[in-house]
């Protein structure tokens, strides 16, 4: 849990992030205006976390390498967030199942999703 919290720690100023990702700072501001990323704000200073940088890297990969437009990026990000939420909920439910039931449940899921 600590590592996840560390990834959320705002550390990097916009000038540093723009150099790291080879984008103009205005691009980062645009992504913020469009709601694709939400850096921490202290008065006029934007501070990006490692998690923000990873998200921006994914956005840039989608747009540059795969030709996805920003509307498509938004949909992909929403779907990814939903999948992460569902995975978390599934993990929580699995904790409550007893060992034998959990094994049986996992086998059934595998058959359902990974076998023809």
BELWO-V525537 format. One record per pair of residues at least 12 apart in sequence whose C-alpha atoms are under 8 Angstrom apart, sorted by the first residue. I is the first residue (numbers start at 1). J is the second residue. D is the distance in whole Angstrom. If there is no record, write none. Layout:
{{I & J & D} {I & J & D}}
This chain:
{{7 & 49 & 6} {7 & 50 & 5} {7 & 51 & 5} {8 & 49 & 5} {8 & 50 & 6} {8 & 51 & 6} {8 & 52 & 8} {9 & 48 & 8} {9 & 49 & 5} {9 & 50 & 7} {10 & 39 & 8} {10 & 40 & 6} {10 & 47 & 5} {10 & 48 & 5} {10 & 49 & 4} {10 & 50 & 8} {11 & 47 & 6} {11 & 48 & 6} {11 & 49 & 6} {11 & 50 & 8} {12 & 47 & 5} {12 & 48 & 5} {12 & 49 & 6} {13 & 45 & 7} {13 & 46 & 6} {13 & 47 & 5} {13 & 48 & 6} {14 & 28 & 8} {14 & 46 & 6} {14 & 47 & 7} {14 & 48 & 7} {17 & 48 & 7} {17 & 53 & 7} {21 & 57 & 7} {36 & 74 & 7} {37 & 52 & 7} {37 & 55 & 7} {37 & 56 & 7} {38 & 52 & 8} {39 & 52 & 7} {59 & 73 & 7}}
